[in-house]
Amino acid sequence: MAVTEAMKAKRFGEIALPHLNAAYNLARWLTHSDQDAQDIVQEAYLRAFKFFDGFHGGDARAWLLAIVRNTTYTWLQQNRNHVQNAFCDETFHDFIEADSATLCDQPDNNPAAILARNDDKRLLDRALEQLPVEFREVLVLRELEDLSYKEISHIAGIPIGTVMSRLARGRRLLQACLERMN
């Protein structure tokens, strides 16, 4: 029985649409732009639909995020050649590995604690935006999207060891940036 376009579209929607927020989140953190991220996610989903016949099951989220990542980097090369995304500060290279404790205490429900958490989130967002893209990318995928090292490795097309080292270095850079902002 041949798969009709309507059946393909329905199946694609069931598999791909639940991951739309993760796709946007990744594109947004890589581009620093809401509008560009929306455009990139739209293009990525069009590409994913076009090649959906090649998806034979497995982790749809990782498959889609790999497409979003590749689409984002293609877009950045075509549209932002003049933008240098390298953030270089030699003092970052001297920091020792931060422990894995969270940056914020357990949430409290009083208004002062809610305001403090919002301030912490804004500070964290600003610090994360300053990181070089290769570190920001793995931190977003691991810490915000809760993907495994293996999934990140597949999405980014890098070995698991590289994922681990970028996460460790990214966490150190993030901690140093946060310390400088305080």
N, C-alpha and C positions, 0 to 999 in steps of 0.2 A: 504494500500500500504506500503510495507516494505521500510525502508530507506536504501539505498545502502551506501557503504563506501564512494563512490565518492560524493554523496549528503551530507553525514555527513561532509566530509572534506571541501566541498565548504561552507557549512553553518558555520562550525567552523572558517574557514578563514575570512569570512565576519564579524563574531562576535568578534573573538579573535585578529586578526592581527592589528586592529586599536589601540590596547592597548599595543603593543609590547614595545614602548618607555617607557611607565609608568612602565611596568613590569621590564625592564632593570634598570631603574632609582632606583626603590625600592631595587632591589637586589644589585646594585652597592653601594648604601649608607649603606646597612646593612653589606656588606662583605668588603668594601674598596678595591675591586679588580675588574678590568674590566673583566679579563679572568674568574674568578670565577662567576661573575654575568652573563656572557654569558652562561656558563655551566648550572647554576642554572635556568635561564630563559628557556633554551632548555628543561631541565628536567621538569620544571613546565608546559610548554606547552604540552609536551608529556603526563603528568598526566592529564591535563585539557582535552586533546583530548580523552584519554582513558575513562574518566568519563563524557564526554560531553552529553551522553544520560540522565544523571541526572540533567542537566541544563535545566530548564523549563521556561526560560525567566527571566526578571528582569534586574538588573544592572550587565551586563557582566563584566564591568571594576572592580567592587568590587569583583565579584566572582573570576576573574583571579588574582587580586592582593592578595586575601586571599590564593590562591594556591601558588603564588610566595612566599609570606611571609612564609607559612608553609614549603615549599620546602627549602627555605633559612635557616630556623632554623634547619631543619633536617640535611642539609648539614653542617652547622656550628658545630652541635653536633658530627657528624661523622668525620669531618676533622680538626676541630680546638679546640679540647678539651683543649689543652695546652694554648690557647689564652684567656686571661682574658680581657673581654670587659668592665669591670667596670672602670669608670673614677671617682675617688673620690677626692674631694677637699672640705674640710669643709667650706671654705669661700663662696662657691656657695650657701650653705643653708641659708645664712644670707641676701641674696639680696631680696629686695622687688620687687613686680611684675612690670615688665617694661611696659610702655605704648605700645599701638599697632601701634605706628608710624613706618614707614618703616625705614630700616637701611640706605637707600641711598636716595638722593634727586632725583628729576625728571631728567631723562637723558637729556644731552646736546649733540649736534652732533659735537662739535669740537674735534680735536684729543686729546687734554689734558684731556677732560672730558671722552672720550672713554678709554684712558689709566687708568684713575682713577677708572672707573667702573670695568675694568678688574682686577685691583689690589684689589678692594673691593670684587669682586666675589671670587678671590683666597683666600683672607683672610676669607671670610664667609665660603667657602668650608673647609678650614683647621679647623676653629672653629667647624663647624658642625661635622666633622669627629672625633673630640675629645669627643663629648658627649656620654654618655652611650646609648646603642642601643635602649632601650625602649623610650627614649626621642627623639633620632634622628629619629626613625621610625615614630612617630606621627607627628613630624615637617615636615619630607619629604612628608608624605601623605597629610598633611593639606596645607603647604605653597608652596610646589613645584608641587604637583599633584592636588591641589585645591579640595580635597575631603571634604565632609561634615563630621561633628562629627559622625553622624549615620553610614556613610559608613566606617569611620575609626574604629568605634566600631565593626562593622561586620567583617572587615578584620582582625583586631587584636584579636578579640574574648574577648574584655574587655567592661565593661559598659561605657556608654557615659560620666558619671561623671569622670571616670578614664582617659578617653581621654582628657577631659577638664583640669584635674589637671596635667597630663603629659605635655600637651601643655604649660600651664602656667609655670610650673617648667622648662621645656625645653627651653622656651624663656628666662627665667631668667639666666639659665646656659649658653646659647648661648651669651647673652649680656655680662655676666661676662667674658666669654672666649675672646670675641672680645675686651673688655676693657683691658684685660691683654696682648693681642697681640699688642696693639697700643702703 
